[in-house]
Amino acid sequence: MKKYLNGKEVEMTSQEILEHQELQALAQEDNKIIEQQKKETLDNQVSGNQKLLDLGLTQAEATALTGYKPPEDEE
């Protein structure tokens, strides 16, 4: 594996390669956590929206309260 050092391409040491791989693994774990959090947020928005609709609110009223607007169905 190579890197640039002072404008020159040089080989990375085995220690540098190991550190790079560890950082990549951490970044991938962080990305998985972020994606899971995004999914949980969307699931909560959908669930909360449905609960408001079940209470008798219109979609416009639920959207006005929460800011969540369900995606338009493509048919």
MARMI-716724 format. One line per field, with one value per residue: residue number from 1; residue in one letter; x, y, z of N, C-alpha, C, CB in turn. Coordinates in steps of 0.02 Angstrom, whole numbers, always signed. Last residue first. Glycine has a CB too. Layout:
seq: (NUM,...) .
type: (A,...) .
n_c1: (X,...) .
n_c2: (Y,...) .
n_c3: (Z,...) .
ca_c1: (X,...) .
ca_c2: (Y,...) .
ca_c3: (Z,...) .
c_c1: (X,...) .
c_c2: (Y,...) .
c_c3: (Z,...) .
cb_c1: (X,...) .
cb_c2: (Y,...) .
cb_c3: (Z,...) .
% end
This chain:
seq: (75,74,73,72,71,70,69,68,67,66,65,64,63,62,61,60,59,58,57,56,55,54,53,52,51,50,49,48,47,46,45,44,43,42,41,40,39,38,37,36,35,34,33,32,31,30,29,28,27,26,25,24,23,22,21,20,19,18,17,16,15,14,13,12,11,10,9,8,7,6,5,4,3,2,1) .
type: (E,E,D,E,P,P,K,Y,G,T,L,A,T,A,E,A,Q,T,L,G,L,D,L,L,K,Q,N,G,S,V,Q,N,D,L,T,E,K,K,Q,Q,E,I,I,K,N,D,E,Q,A,L,A,Q,L,E,Q,H,E,L,I,E,Q,S,T,M,E,V,E,K,G,N,L,Y,K,K,M) .
n_c1: (-2390,-2313,-2365,-2257,-2209,-2278,-2200,-2181,-2215,-2307,-2419,-2436,-2459,-2583,-2659,-2648,-2711,-2819,-2849,-2889,-2802,-2742,-2656,-2568,-2516,-2449,-2347,-2277,-2231,-2151,-2057,-1999,-1937,-1846,-1766,-1717,-1640,-1544,-1482,-1427,-1335,-1250,-1199,-1131,-1034,-960,-907,-827,-736,-670,-609,-522,-439,-378,-310,-218,-144,-86,-9,+79,+147,+210,+221,+192,+301,+266,+271,+290,+243,+264,+199,+63,+71,+25,+43) .
n_c2: (+241,+286,+384,+496,+476,+582,+702,+775,+879,+869,+953,+945,+808,+800,+880,+805,+687,+718,+623,+509,+421,+372,+477,+459,+335,+366,+447,+354,+269,+355,+393,+270,+240,+347,+312,+187,+226,+306,+209,+128,+218,+234,+104,+91,+191,+135,+24,+91,+152,+40,-7,+100,+91,-32,-1,+94,+15,-72,+19,+62,-59,-80,+78,+115,+184,+344,+477,+645,+753,+715,+567,+464,+284,+113,-58) .
n_c3: (-429,-292,-156,-74,+97,+226,+315,+471,+550,+653,+627,+489,+476,+537,+449,+331,+367,+508,+657,+723,+777,+666,+638,+745,+710,+592,+644,+721,+618,+543,+640,+672,+549,+544,+655,+615,+503,+565,+645,+545,+490,+602,+614,+493,+511,+616,+549,+456,+542,+593,+476,+450,+561,+533,+415,+465,+553,+457,+384,+483,+506,+385,+298,+126,+4,-73,-182,-126,-56,+76,+37,+1,+1,-36,+0) .
ca_c1: (-2429,-2301,-2366,-2313,-2193,-2265,-2245,-2171,-2169,-2243,-2394,-2427,-2398,-2526,-2651,-2625,-2638,-2807,-2822,-2939,-2839,-2789,-2711,-2607,-2553,-2506,-2395,-2310,-2273,-2207,-2098,-2036,-1989,-1899,-1800,-1758,-1697,-1587,-1517,-1477,-1390,-1286,-1237,-1186,-1083,-996,-951,-882,-779,-709,-658,-575,-480,-417,-363,-266,-183,-129,-62,+34,+110,+159,+248,+172,+268,+309,+236,+318,+235,+301,+235,+103,+44,+67,+0) .
ca_c2: (+187,+288,+319,+487,+478,+516,+695,+714,+893,+834,+943,+1011,+838,+762,+899,+875,+686,+710,+680,+547,+463,+328,+464,+521,+342,+321,+474,+412,+243,+321,+443,+307,+195,+342,+377,+192,+181,+335,+265,+100,+192,+291,+134,+45,+197,+198,+14,+49,+194,+84,-49,+83,+150,-25,-51,+112,+71,-98,-19,+110,-27,-128,+26,+121,+126,+298,+415,+585,+753,+772,+599,+521,+348,+173,+0) .
ca_c3: (-461,-364,-188,-120,+25,+197,+258,+431,+495,+659,+695,+520,+447,+565,+520,+332,+353,+437,+623,+686,+825,+701,+592,+740,+773,+590,+595,+752,+672,+511,+607,+723,+576,+494,+652,+675,+494,+514,+677,+591,+449,+574,+669,+509,+457,+626,+606,+432,+500,+638,+511,+402,+553,+594,+413,+413,+579,+510,+351,+452,+561,+406,+340,+195,+32,-36,-168,-157,-129,+48,+92,-21,+25,-42,+0) .
c_c1: (-2440,-2337,-2357,-2309,-2256,-2249,-2230,-2223,-2156,-2192,-2323,-2399,-2384,-2460,-2591,-2613,-2610,-2732,-2816,-2913,-2890,-2830,-2764,-2666,-2596,-2549,-2458,-2362,-2312,-2256,-2160,-2081,-2031,-1955,-1857,-1798,-1744,-1650,-1564,-1517,-1445,-1345,-1279,-1230,-1143,-1050,-993,-932,-839,-758,-701,-629,-537,-464,-407,-325,-237,-173,-111,-24,+59,+117,+192,+205,+250,+268,+285,+278,+263,+301,+279,+133,+88,+30,+46) .
c_c2: (+202,+228,+327,+418,+465,+521,+627,+711,+833,+853,+916,+1004,+906,+791,+864,+898,+757,+709,+666,+609,+508,+366,+420,+512,+405,+327,+431,+443,+301,+298,+411,+360,+230,+297,+374,+258,+185,+293,+299,+155,+163,+268,+192,+74,+152,+208,+77,+35,+154,+127,-7,+41,+138,+35,-46,+63,+93,-43,-46,+75,+23,-99,-22,+64,+139,+240,+367,+524,+693,+771,+653,+554,+403,+233,+62) .
c_c3: (-533,-395,-263,-151,-16,+123,+226,+376,+451,+606,+697,+591,+478,+539,+551,+404,+355,+426,+549,+652,+790,+752,+625,+693,+773,+653,+594,+708,+705,+564,+576,+693,+629,+519,+603,+675,+554,+505,+628,+625,+492,+532,+644,+563,+469,+573,+619,+488,+475,+598,+557,+435,+503,+589,+475,+411,+529,+539,+402,+417,+533,+463,+360,+235,+105,-10,-135,-136,-164,-29,+60,+40,-4,-14,+0) .
cb_c1: (-2496,-2224,-2432,-2314,-2139,-2324,-2237,-2174,-2105,-2256,-2439,-2494,-2405,-2532,-2715,-2675,-2625,-2840,-2753,-2994,-2791,-2751,-2685,-2563,-2505,-2483,-2364,-2260,-2231,-2182,-2057,-1987,-1956,-1871,-1750,-1715,-1673,-1550,-1466,-1443,-1363,-1239,-1190,-1159,-1051,-947,-911,-855,-740,-661,-622,-545,-438,-371,-332,-232,-138,-86,-31,+72,+159,+192,+282,+95,+312,+346,+205,+392,+266,+373,+277,+60,+42,+86,-49) .
cb_c2: (+178,+287,+281,+542,+426,+469,+754,+651,+919,+761,+895,+1049,+845,+687,+882,+921,+654,+768,+700,+566,+506,+271,+430,+579,+343,+249,+478,+464,+206,+261,+480,+339,+132,+315,+432,+187,+109,+343,+315,+55,+139,+335,+158,-23,+181,+257,-5,-17,+224,+129,-105,+45,+209,-17,-121,+114,+131,-130,-77,+154,+8,-194,+56,+119,+63,+334,+384,+576,+814,+771,+548,+572,+352,+185,+0) .
cb_c3: (-427,-381,-173,-175,+8,+208,+206,+475,+522,+655,+732,+522,+371,+547,+559,+296,+285,+395,+651,+732,+865,+736,+527,+717,+832,+580,+525,+772,+724,+469,+553,+772,+606,+428,+633,+738,+485,+447,+704,+644,+400,+531,+725,+530,+389,+625,+669,+404,+441,+679,+550,+341,+530,+655,+409,+344,+595,+566,+310,+402,+609,+428,+403,+203,+25,+22,-232,-138,-156,+74,+133,-61,+103,-116,+62) .
% end
